[in-house]
């Protein structure tokens, strides 16, 4: 039985984009289940870190969502831990659908008249 997961990667910002793509392909090959869709990637790019990680001030962020068998995750996480290009990663179970965006309406003077 496959379950939906989401993983956030923070790569070393010194890596080339092609290298990061190759690493992602290798990592995702470990969790691919036959007949499953490939992971959906959301590339955030290079960003400044809130605090230094392994003496790095910037990181290259990628968020991936995928479905896989939970038994494949330990080997996937092991590969991520051993790769020196990955500064941090976080894998979470994504059972609930994402909350839809809500439009925020600014409260104006016309709203006060309704309260009277």
Buried (B, 14 or more C-beta within 10 A) or exposed (E): EBEBBBBBBBBBBEBEEEBBBEBBEEBBEBBBEEEEEEBEBEBEEEEEBEEEBEEBEBBBBBBBBBBBEEEBBEEBBEBBEEBEBBBBBEBEEBEEEEEEEEEEEEEEEEEEEEEE
